[in-house]
Amino acid sequence: MPEKEEEGIFDYTSVFQDKEIDDAKAKDVSEKFGSLLKVITEDARQLSEYLVAESSTVTQICTYLRSILSELDLSVSLPQKTVPELEKCKELILNSQCHLIMIQKDGKVESKLLEKYPPETILMVVWFLIPKLREEVSLFMKRVSVRLNFLEMVNEELKNIQSPFETHGEKPIGEFQEDKVKKILIPQQ
């Protein structure tokens, strides 16, 4: 049976179907088949490494998100198109504990940790969430900045108010107490 070539792939099935086995052809098939198996084995090993790394990264991302959302006390409504496989939902919410909450059209509510979803779903949620996080972190920073300015102003005023009380007599109060402690604990000669 003649060897056929279709798109660069040879038909080696004839080796198994012919009544007589052509040793050269069988050797060629064996080498190519062995080479193909080695490539598949290497790809499978690489795939295994990728899956472990992906799982670890997903866990880290969800841990960071949980911490950030909790600190900001932030829950975010997500559009249904964010997670196409969950389009049957009436509402989709990522809460501050990093649970993806699905409110069905019939009113049924389901909640599951984000990290329990497939990586594709997590990536879609994160893709939508990042711009919202930028806004929230910016607002949080402004609130902290205003508080810090007031605290620094109060701190400076209290420092100014306290300064007359620090230099009572010759020595500041702290040095006076330190001298008393030294006299009591260190015997004088």
N, C-alpha and C positions, 0 to 999 in steps of 0.2 A: 504494500500500500504506500503511495507516495506521501511524503511529508508536506502538509499544507501550512502556509504562512498567512495568518490573519492579523493585521495590525502588529506585526513583529512578534507574535506568539506562535510557536510551533505546536502542531497537534501531535503530542506524544502518546496519545491513547492507543495508537496502533501498536506500540510496543507490547501492550497488554492483550491486544486482540489478535495479533498475528499468530498463526500456528507455529511458525518457527521464530525464535527470538534472535534478533540481530544483536550480537554482543556489543558492537561499537555503539549502536543506537541505545541499547540498554544502559551502557556505561555513561553515555552522554545524558540520558534522562536522569539517571541516579545522581550524577554530579549537579545538574541544574536543580533537581528536586531538593537535594541536600543543602545547596546554597540558598534556595528559597526558604527552607526551614530555619536555617541559621539567621536569616534576615528577620523572619517572623519572631523567632526567639529573642533576638536583640530588641526588636520593637516592643515586644511584650514586657521585657525587663524595663525598658525605658518608660513604658506606659505605667508600669507599677510604681516607679519612682515618682512620676508626675502625679499619680493619684494620691500617693502619700503626702507629697508636698502640697497639693491642692487642698486636701482635707485639713492639714495643719494650718494653712493660710486662711481657710474659711473659718476655722475655730478662732484664730487670732482676730480676724476682722469682726466677727460677731461679739467677741469679748470686748474689743475696743468700742464698738458701737453701743453695747449695753452700758458701759461705763459713761460714755459721752452723753447718750440720751438720758440716762438717769441723772447725771449731774446737771444737765440743762432742764430736767423735768419736761422732756419734749416727746410728744406723740405726733405722728405725721399721717395725714390721710394721703393715700396713694391712689393715683388714677388706676382704673381696672386694666388699662393697656400696659401698665408696668409689668404685670405678671399675666401673660396671655392665657396660661392654663387655668387661671383663677377668674376669668372673665364672667363666670356665672354669678359672681358676688355683686351685691348691691353696694357694699362699701368695703374698702380694704385699708386697714390702719396698722402702722408699725408703732407700738407703744414704747414707753420709756424703759421697759424691761426687755426690749428687743423681741417681743412676741408679735408675730404677724397675725392680726385678728381679721377674720373674714365674716362679714355680716351678709348672710344669704338673702335672696329676694323674699324667701318665705319667713324671714326673721330669725332663723337659726344662726347661732354664733359659734364659730370655731376659732380656736387660738392654739398656735404652736410656735415654739421658739424658731426664730429665723434660721438658725444653724441646722435645723432638722430638714430644711428644704434642699433641693438640688442646687449645686453651685450656680447654674444658669439663673435660677430664680433669685438667689442672693445677689448675684451681679446686677440683675435688672433693678432690684430694690435699692441697692447702693448707688447705682447710676442715677436714679431719680433723687435719692436722699442727699447726695453731696452738695448740690446747690443750696438746698434748704439748710443744711448744716452750716454752710458758709454764712448765710444770713443770721442764723441763730447765734453762732459764735461771735459774730461782729456785734450784735445787740448785747450779748452778755458782756463782752469786753467793754462796751460803752458804759454799761451799768456799773461795772467794777471800777472803771476809771473815775466816774463821778463819785462813788463812795470813797475811793482812795484819796481824791482831792479834798473831800470834806474831812476825812480822818487825819490827813496831814495838817490841815488848817487847825483842827482841834488840838492835835498833838503839839503843834508849835505854840499855840496860845496857852495850853496847860504848862508847857515848859517855861514860858515867860512868867506865868502866874506863880509857879513853884520856885523860881530862882531866888526871890527875896527870903524864902524860908530855908534855903540851903546854907546860907552863910550867916548863921546866927552866931554872933561873937567872932572869935578869932578863927576858929576852924569850922569847916563845913560839918554838918551833923554826922556824916559817914565816917570822917576821920576821927571825930570825937569818940564815937562808939568803938572804933578800931583800937584806939589808945586804951580805953577801959578794958577791953578784952585782953590785950597784951599784958597789962598790969596784973590781971587776975590769973592768967594762965602761965605766964613766964615769971618765975621767981626773980625778984630784984636782988642784986648783990651790993 
